[in-house]
Structure formats: C-alpha cells, structure tokens
Amino acid sequence: MTTIIGIKISNRLESAVSVQEILTKYGCIIKTRIGLHEEINGQWGLILLEIINDEESIKIANELCDIEEIEIQQMKF
C-alpha cells in the first residue's frame, strides 16, 4: 500500500523547524517529498510525502499533528 501525506503549514516561520525535525527523524521511510510554498509573503506551505512503510506513516502523522498550525491529510492507495 502507498501512503501520501499532505501537510499544510499555516505559519512557516514558526513551524518549519519542528516539521523539519520530524521529517529528518523519519527520513528513511520518505520515498518522495515535494514542497510548495507561497511566493509573496512566505506564510504558508504545503508538503507532500510518499511514505514507503504504512505502519510508520501513522507515527509520523501523529507527531506532525502535535504541532500547532499544521493540518494533515492522508491518501492510501
């Protein structure tokens, strides 16, 4: 099964470090990472992750949900 996690960061300036720490921690299970961000003010960002380990996808999603101003959505194929 393939899991795609979408992460919407409402305030990049305050949340980016916490998000990056978690993504680094789980870097070995992230097959693909795509980052999109607002060009003008740089306030929000969107990260798409393709996760190769379905069990670990739950752990990374739970840790990301603990960060304020983060919204998580998942797709499973």
Biopython code that builds the backbone (N, CA, C, O; Angstrom):
import numpy as np
from Bio.PDB.StructureBuilder import StructureBuilder

atoms = [
    (1, "MET", "N", (0.849, -1.182, 0.000)),
    (1, "MET", "CA", (0.000, 0.000, 0.000)),
    (1, "MET", "C", (0.893, 1.244, 0.000)),
    (1, "MET", "O", (1.938, 1.273, 0.650)),
    (2, "THR", "N", (0.468, 2.253, -0.729)),
    (2, "THR", "CA", (1.186, 3.524, -0.779)),
    (2, "THR", "C", (0.410, 4.553, 0.022)),
    (2, "THR", "O", (-0.806, 4.674, -0.120)),
    (3, "THR", "N", (1.115, 5.291, 0.862)),
    (3, "THR", "CA", (0.506, 6.350, 1.658)),
    (3, "THR", "C", (1.084, 7.686, 1.233)),
    (3, "THR", "O", (2.302, 7.854, 1.170)),
    (4, "ILE", "N", (0.205, 8.636, 0.943)),
    (4, "ILE", "CA", (0.594, 10.014, 0.656)),
    (4, "ILE", "C", (0.093, 10.861, 1.814)),
    (4, "ILE", "O", (-1.086, 10.821, 2.164)),
    (5, "ILE", "N", (1.002, 11.627, 2.404)),
    (5, "ILE", "CA", (0.628, 12.537, 3.490)),
    (5, "ILE", "C", (0.781, 13.959, 2.980)),
    (5, "ILE", "O", (1.838, 14.338, 2.475)),
    (6, "GLY", "N", (-0.283, 14.743, 3.114)),
    (6, "GLY", "CA", (-0.242, 16.167, 2.795)),
    (6, "GLY", "C", (-0.162, 16.950, 4.084)),
    (6, "GLY", "O", (-0.944, 16.728, 5.009)),
    (7, "ILE", "N", (0.790, 17.872, 4.143)),
    (7, "ILE", "CA", (0.991, 18.684, 5.343)),
    (7, "ILE", "C", (0.820, 20.141, 4.946)),
    (7, "ILE", "O", (1.606, 20.664, 4.157)),
    (8, "LYS", "N", (-0.199, 20.802, 5.484)),
    (8, "LYS", "CA", (-0.390, 22.237, 5.255)),
    (8, "LYS", "C", (0.117, 22.975, 6.487)),
    (8, "LYS", "O", (-0.360, 22.761, 7.602)),
    (9, "ILE", "N", (1.080, 23.836, 6.262)),
    (9, "ILE", "CA", (1.680, 24.611, 7.350)),
    (9, "ILE", "C", (1.166, 26.043, 7.232)),
    (9, "ILE", "O", (1.461, 26.733, 6.256)),
    (10, "SER", "N", (0.406, 26.484, 8.215)),
    (10, "SER", "CA", (-0.203, 27.811, 8.156)),
    (10, "SER", "C", (0.803, 28.924, 8.439)),
    (10, "SER", "O", (0.697, 30.012, 7.872)),
    (11, "ASN", "N", (1.767, 28.667, 9.300)),
    (11, "ASN", "CA", (2.768, 29.674, 9.643)),
    (11, "ASN", "C", (4.152, 29.054, 9.504)),
    (11, "ASN", "O", (4.687, 28.495, 10.461)),
    (12, "ARG", "N", (4.728, 29.154, 8.313)),
    (12, "ARG", "CA", (6.022, 28.515, 8.025)),
    (12, "ARG", "C", (7.125, 29.027, 8.931)),
    (12, "ARG", "O", (7.987, 28.256, 9.351)),
    (13, "LEU", "N", (7.110, 30.319, 9.238)),
    (13, "LEU", "CA", (8.195, 30.903, 10.014)),
    (13, "LEU", "C", (8.301, 30.301, 11.415)),
    (13, "LEU", "O", (9.401, 30.154, 11.947)),
    (14, "GLU", "N", (7.162, 29.952, 12.010)),
    (14, "GLU", "CA", (7.184, 29.419, 13.365)),
    (14, "GLU", "C", (7.207, 27.893, 13.421)),
    (14, "GLU", "O", (7.671, 27.325, 14.410)),
    (15, "SER", "N", (6.718, 27.224, 12.387)),
    (15, "SER", "CA", (6.566, 25.776, 12.433)),
    (15, "SER", "C", (7.607, 25.001, 11.639)),
    (15, "SER", "O", (7.734, 23.789, 11.813)),
    (16, "ALA", "N", (8.346, 25.668, 10.779)),
    (16, "ALA", "CA", (9.246, 24.976, 9.847)),
    (16, "ALA", "C", (10.303, 24.123, 10.555)),
    (16, "ALA", "O", (10.586, 23.008, 10.116)),
    (17, "VAL", "N", (10.877, 24.621, 11.618)),
    (17, "VAL", "CA", (11.936, 23.874, 12.315)),
    (17, "VAL", "C", (11.381, 22.591, 12.924)),
    (17, "VAL", "O", (12.002, 21.535, 12.805)),
    (18, "SER", "N", (10.225, 22.668, 13.571)),
    (18, "SER", "CA", (9.619, 21.481, 14.187)),
    (18, "SER", "C", (9.250, 20.439, 13.133)),
    (18, "SER", "O", (9.461, 19.242, 13.332)),
    (19, "VAL", "N", (8.703, 20.898, 12.023)),
    (19, "VAL", "CA", (8.330, 19.978, 10.935)),
    (19, "VAL", "C", (9.579, 19.311, 10.374)),
    (19, "VAL", "O", (9.597, 18.098, 10.162)),
    (20, "GLN", "N", (10.622, 20.101, 10.134)),
    (20, "GLN", "CA", (11.850, 19.555, 9.564)),
    (20, "GLN", "C", (12.489, 18.515, 10.484)),
    (20, "GLN", "O", (13.017, 17.512, 10.003)),
    (21, "GLU", "N", (12.449, 18.737, 11.788)),
    (21, "GLU", "CA", (12.998, 17.765, 12.745)),
    (21, "GLU", "C", (12.285, 16.410, 12.621)),
    (21, "GLU", "O", (12.931, 15.362, 12.640)),
    (22, "ILE", "N", (10.975, 16.436, 12.498)),
    (22, "ILE", "CA", (10.208, 15.196, 12.367)),
    (22, "ILE", "C", (10.495, 14.525, 11.031)),
    (22, "ILE", "O", (10.667, 13.307, 10.975)),
    (23, "LEU", "N", (10.550, 15.301, 9.960)),
    (23, "LEU", "CA", (10.829, 14.730, 8.643)),
    (23, "LEU", "C", (12.229, 14.120, 8.593)),
    (23, "LEU", "O", (12.434, 13.101, 7.934)),
    (24, "THR", "N", (13.172, 14.719, 9.267)),
    (24, "THR", "CA", (14.524, 14.162, 9.336)),
    (24, "THR", "C", (14.523, 12.860, 10.124)),
    (24, "THR", "O", (15.188, 11.897, 9.742)),
    (25, "LYS", "N", (13.780, 12.832, 11.218)),
    (25, "LYS", "CA", (13.684, 11.627, 12.049)),
    (25, "LYS", "C", (13.158, 10.430, 11.248)),
    (25, "LYS", "O", (13.619, 9.304, 11.431)),
    (26, "TYR", "N", (12.198, 10.681, 10.367)),
    (26, "TYR", "CA", (11.583, 9.616, 9.570)),
    (26, "TYR", "C", (12.077, 9.605, 8.127)),
    (26, "TYR", "O", (11.412, 9.045, 7.255)),
    (27, "GLY", "N", (13.209, 10.204, 7.866)),
    (27, "GLY", "CA", (13.719, 10.335, 6.507)),
    (27, "GLY", "C", (13.876, 9.027, 5.766)),
    (27, "GLY", "O", (13.750, 8.996, 4.542)),
    (28, "CYS", "N", (14.152, 7.934, 6.484)),
    (28, "CYS", "CA", (14.377, 6.644, 5.817)),
    (28, "CYS", "C", (13.088, 6.031, 5.251)),
    (28, "CYS", "O", (13.164, 5.107, 4.442)),
    (29, "ILE", "N", (11.920, 6.518, 5.651)),
    (29, "ILE", "CA", (10.669, 5.972, 5.115)),
    (29, "ILE", "C", (10.000, 6.912, 4.118)),
    (29, "ILE", "O", (8.948, 6.585, 3.568)),
    (30, "ILE", "N", (10.604, 8.077, 3.880)),
    (30, "ILE", "CA", (10.049, 9.041, 2.933)),
    (30, "ILE", "C", (10.678, 8.787, 1.567)),
    (30, "ILE", "O", (11.863, 9.046, 1.357)),
    (31, "LYS", "N", (9.865, 8.277, 0.643)),
    (31, "LYS", "CA", (10.361, 7.982, -0.700)),
    (31, "LYS", "C", (10.401, 9.253, -1.552)),
    (31, "LYS", "O", (11.363, 9.488, -2.283)),
    (32, "THR", "N", (9.343, 10.071, -1.450)),
    (32, "THR", "CA", (9.243, 11.287, -2.241)),
    (32, "THR", "C", (8.781, 12.424, -1.340)),
    (32, "THR", "O", (7.905, 12.249, -0.493)),
    (33, "ARG", "N", (9.384, 13.592, -1.539)),
    (33, "ARG", "CA", (8.986, 14.786, -0.787)),
    (33, "ARG", "C", (8.903, 15.943, -1.763)),
    (33, "ARG", "O", (9.864, 16.248, -2.468)),
    (34, "ILE", "N", (7.729, 16.591, -1.795)),
    (34, "ILE", "CA", (7.509, 17.743, -2.660)),
    (34, "ILE", "C", (7.054, 18.900, -1.784)),
    (34, "ILE", "O", (6.098, 18.762, -1.021)),
    (35, "GLY", "N", (7.727, 20.033, -1.887)),
    (35, "GLY", "CA", (7.369, 21.201, -1.094)),
    (35, "GLY", "C", (6.875, 22.336, -1.974)),
    (35, "GLY", "O", (7.508, 22.677, -2.972)),
    (36, "LEU", "N", (5.754, 22.913, -1.604)),
    (36, "LEU", "CA", (5.183, 24.066, -2.299)),
    (36, "LEU", "C", (4.990, 25.171, -1.262)),
    (36, "LEU", "O", (4.601, 24.902, -0.125)),
    (37, "HIS", "N", (5.260, 26.397, -1.654)),
    (37, "HIS", "CA", (5.069, 27.485, -0.704)),
    (37, "HIS", "C", (4.623, 28.748, -1.412)),
    (37, "HIS", "O", (4.784, 28.901, -2.623)),
    (38, "GLU", "N", (4.062, 29.643, -0.629)),
    (38, "GLU", "CA", (3.599, 30.933, -1.128)),
    (38, "GLU", "C", (4.816, 31.780, -1.484)),
    (38, "GLU", "O", (5.745, 31.896, -0.685)),
    (39, "GLU", "N", (4.816, 32.358, -2.651)),
    (39, "GLU", "CA", (5.958, 33.144, -3.115)),
    (39, "GLU", "C", (6.022, 34.539, -2.488)),
    (39, "GLU", "O", (7.114, 35.037, -2.215)),
    (40, "ILE", "N", (4.895, 35.164, -2.260)),
    (40, "ILE", "CA", (4.890, 36.577, -1.871)),
    (40, "ILE", "C", (5.297, 36.781, -0.417)),
    (40, "ILE", "O", (6.312, 37.426, -0.155)),
    (41, "ASN", "N", (4.545, 36.259, 0.522)),
    (41, "ASN", "CA", (4.816, 36.505, 1.940)),
    (41, "ASN", "C", (5.501, 35.341, 2.637)),
    (41, "ASN", "O", (6.050, 35.510, 3.726)),
    (42, "GLY", "N", (5.478, 34.177, 2.034)),
    (42, "GLY", "CA", (6.109, 33.014, 2.642)),
    (42, "GLY", "C", (5.440, 32.546, 3.922)),
    (42, "GLY", "O", (6.095, 31.938, 4.769)),
    (43, "GLN", "N", (4.152, 32.815, 4.081)),
    (43, "GLN", "CA", (3.464, 32.485, 5.323)),
    (43, "GLN", "C", (3.006, 31.036, 5.403)),
    (43, "GLN", "O", (3.013, 30.452, 6.487)),
    (44, "TRP", "N", (2.612, 30.446, 4.290)),
    (44, "TRP", "CA", (2.088, 29.078, 4.332)),
    (44, "TRP", "C", (2.921, 28.186, 3.431)),
    (44, "TRP", "O", (3.642, 28.650, 2.548)),
    (45, "GLY", "N", (2.798, 26.899, 3.681)),
    (45, "GLY", "CA", (3.494, 25.935, 2.854)),
    (45, "GLY", "C", (2.712, 24.637, 2.785)),
    (45, "GLY", "O", (1.877, 24.352, 3.643)),
    (46, "LEU", "N", (2.990, 23.863, 1.766)),
    (46, "LEU", "CA", (2.361, 22.566, 1.588)),
    (46, "LEU", "C", (3.456, 21.561, 1.253)),
    (46, "LEU", "O", (4.251, 21.787, 0.342)),
    (47, "ILE", "N", (3.498, 20.462, 1.982)),
    (47, "ILE", "CA", (4.475, 19.403, 1.749)),
    (47, "ILE", "C", (3.707, 18.118, 1.458)),
    (47, "ILE", "O", (2.782, 17.759, 2.188)),
    (48, "LEU", "N", (4.096, 17.429, 0.389)),
    (48, "LEU", "CA", (3.531, 16.130, 0.052)),
    (48, "LEU", "C", (4.602, 15.070, 0.257)),
    (48, "LEU", "O", (5.718, 15.201, -0.246)),
    (49, "LEU", "N", (4.263, 14.026, 0.993)),
    (49, "LEU", "CA", (5.197, 12.941, 1.280)),
    (49, "LEU", "C", (4.645, 11.618, 0.762)),
    (49, "LEU", "O", (3.471, 11.309, 0.961)),
    (50, "GLU", "N", (5.485, 10.849, 0.106)),
    (50, "GLU", "CA", (5.150, 9.467, -0.239)),
    (50, "GLU", "C", (5.892, 8.595, 0.770)),
    (50, "GLU", "O", (7.121, 8.619, 0.845)),
    (51, "ILE", "N", (5.128, 7.826, 1.545)),
    (51, "ILE", "CA", (5.692, 7.016, 2.621)),
    (51, "ILE", "C", (5.755, 5.556, 2.176)),
    (51, "ILE", "O", (4.788, 5.032, 1.624)),
    (52, "ILE", "N", (6.896, 4.896, 2.417)),
    (52, "ILE", "CA", (7.053, 3.514, 1.957)),
    (52, "ILE", "C", (6.703, 2.479, 3.023)),
    (52, "ILE", "O", (6.595, 1.294, 2.707)),
    (53, "ASN", "N", (6.526, 2.888, 4.260)),
    (53, "ASN", "CA", (6.200, 1.964, 5.341)),
    (53, "ASN", "C", (4.875, 2.396, 5.950)),
    (53, "ASN", "O", (4.805, 3.412, 6.641)),
    (54, "ASP", "N", (3.823, 1.622, 5.692)),
    (54, "ASP", "CA", (2.478, 2.006, 6.112)),
    (54, "ASP", "C", (2.351, 2.141, 7.626)),
    (54, "ASP", "O", (1.667, 3.044, 8.107)),
    (55, "GLU", "N", (2.995, 1.264, 8.379)),
    (55, "GLU", "CA", (2.923, 1.342, 9.845)),
    (55, "GLU", "C", (3.573, 2.615, 10.371)),
    (55, "GLU", "O", (3.054, 3.254, 11.287)),
    (56, "GLU", "N", (4.708, 2.978, 9.789)),
    (56, "GLU", "CA", (5.416, 4.178, 10.229)),
    (56, "GLU", "C", (4.680, 5.450, 9.816)),
    (56, "GLU", "O", (4.862, 6.496, 10.440)),
    (57, "SER", "N", (3.849, 5.375, 8.769)),
    (57, "SER", "CA", (3.109, 6.565, 8.335)),
    (57, "SER", "C", (2.186, 7.061, 9.446)),
    (57, "SER", "O", (1.944, 8.263, 9.566)),
    (58, "ILE", "N", (1.677, 6.148, 10.248)),
    (58, "ILE", "CA", (0.822, 6.528, 11.381)),
    (58, "ILE", "C", (1.627, 7.298, 12.409)),
    (58, "ILE", "O", (1.152, 8.296, 12.951)),
    (59, "LYS", "N", (2.844, 6.842, 12.681)),
    (59, "LYS", "CA", (3.691, 7.511, 13.672)),
    (59, "LYS", "C", (4.067, 8.922, 13.240)),
    (59, "LYS", "O", (3.972, 9.867, 14.023)),
    (60, "ILE", "N", (4.494, 9.056, 11.986)),
    (60, "ILE", "CA", (4.901, 10.388, 11.520)),
    (60, "ILE", "C", (3.704, 11.345, 11.499)),
    (60, "ILE", "O", (3.841, 12.513, 11.862)),
    (61, "ALA", "N", (2.536, 10.859, 11.076)),
    (61, "ALA", "CA", (1.332, 11.700, 11.055)),
    (61, "ALA", "C", (0.947, 12.139, 12.464)),
    (61, "ALA", "O", (0.572, 13.293, 12.672)),
    (62, "ASN", "N", (1.037, 11.235, 13.428)),
    (62, "ASN", "CA", (0.708, 11.586, 14.815)),
    (62, "ASN", "C", (1.645, 12.640, 15.374)),
    (62, "ASN", "O", (1.203, 13.562, 16.059)),
    (63, "GLU", "N", (2.930, 12.516, 15.091)),
    (63, "GLU", "CA", (3.890, 13.509, 15.583)),
    (63, "GLU", "C", (3.664, 14.862, 14.929)),
    (63, "GLU", "O", (3.769, 15.895, 15.591)),
    (64, "LEU", "N", (3.354, 14.871, 13.639)),
    (64, "LEU", "CA", (3.102, 16.133, 12.957)),
    (64, "LEU", "C", (1.838, 16.810, 13.478)),
    (64, "LEU", "O", (1.774, 18.038, 13.536)),
    (65, "CYS", "N", (0.839, 16.028, 13.853)),
    (65, "CYS", "CA", (-0.417, 16.590, 14.367)),
    (65, "CYS", "C", (-0.231, 17.330, 15.684)),
    (65, "CYS", "O", (-1.052, 18.172, 16.048)),
    (66, "ASP", "N", (0.842, 17.021, 16.397)),
    (66, "ASP", "CA", (1.110, 17.695, 17.668)),
    (66, "ASP", "C", (1.611, 19.124, 17.494)),
    (66, "ASP", "O", (1.643, 19.890, 18.457)),
    (67, "ILE", "N", (2.003, 19.491, 16.273)),
    (67, "ILE", "CA", (2.498, 20.840, 16.008)),
    (67, "ILE", "C", (1.311, 21.750, 15.711)),
    (67, "ILE", "O", (0.441, 21.412, 14.909)),
    (68, "GLU", "N", (1.288, 22.910, 16.368)),
    (68, "GLU", "CA", (0.213, 23.870, 16.119)),
    (68, "GLU", "C", (0.341, 24.440, 14.712)),
    (68, "GLU", "O", (1.435, 24.512, 14.153)),
    (69, "GLU", "N", (-0.778, 24.838, 14.159)),
    (69, "GLU", "CA", (-0.862, 25.449, 12.834)),
    (69, "GLU", "C", (-0.473, 24.498, 11.700)),
    (69, "GLU", "O", (-0.026, 24.932, 10.638)),
    (70, "ILE", "N", (-0.650, 23.187, 11.941)),
    (70, "ILE", "CA", (-0.395, 22.164, 10.934)),
    (70, "ILE", "C", (-1.689, 21.409, 10.682)),
    (70, "ILE", "O", (-2.402, 21.056, 11.622)),
    (71, "GLU", "N", (-1.991, 21.162, 9.411)),
    (71, "GLU", "CA", (-3.137, 20.331, 9.038)),
    (71, "GLU", "C", (-2.606, 19.150, 8.233)),
    (71, "GLU", "O", (-1.803, 19.328, 7.318)),
    (72, "ILE", "N", (-3.055, 17.945, 8.577)),
    (72, "ILE", "CA", (-2.600, 16.724, 7.930)),
    (72, "ILE", "C", (-3.773, 16.057, 7.210)),
    (72, "ILE", "O", (-4.874, 15.964, 7.751)),
    (73, "GLN", "N", (-3.520, 15.592, 5.981)),
    (73, "GLN", "CA", (-4.473, 14.774, 5.231)),
    (73, "GLN", "C", (-3.708, 13.592, 4.676)),
    (73, "GLN", "O", (-2.536, 13.724, 4.322)),
    (74, "GLN", "N", (-4.356, 12.432, 4.592)),
    (74, "GLN", "CA", (-3.696, 11.229, 4.081)),
    (74, "GLN", "C", (-4.518, 10.609, 2.965)),
    (74, "GLN", "O", (-5.748, 10.658, 2.965)),
    (75, "MET", "N", (-3.800, 10.024, 2.012)),
    (75, "MET", "CA", (-4.412, 9.225, 0.953)),
    (75, "MET", "C", (-3.703, 7.876, 0.958)),
    (75, "MET", "O", (-2.483, 7.812, 1.104)),
    (76, "LYS", "N", (-4.459, 6.812, 0.799)),
    (76, "LYS", "CA", (-3.891, 5.468, 0.752)),
    (76, "LYS", "C", (-4.342, 4.802, -0.539)),
    (76, "LYS", "O", (-5.520, 4.837, -0.897)),
    (77, "PHE", "N", (-3.383, 4.194, -1.232)),
    (77, "PHE", "CA", (-3.658, 3.509, -2.495)),
    (77, "PHE", "C", (-3.259, 2.062, -2.387)),
    (77, "PHE", "O", (-3.409, 1.307, -3.347)),
]
sb = StructureBuilder()
sb.init_structure("model")
sb.init_model(0)
sb.init_chain("A")
sb.init_seg("    ")
for serial, (resi, resn, name, xyz) in enumerate(atoms, 1):
    if name == "N":
        sb.init_residue(resn, " ", resi, " ")
    sb.init_atom(name, np.array(xyz, "f"), 0.0, 1.0, " ", f" {name:<3s}", serial, name[0])
structure = sb.get_structure()
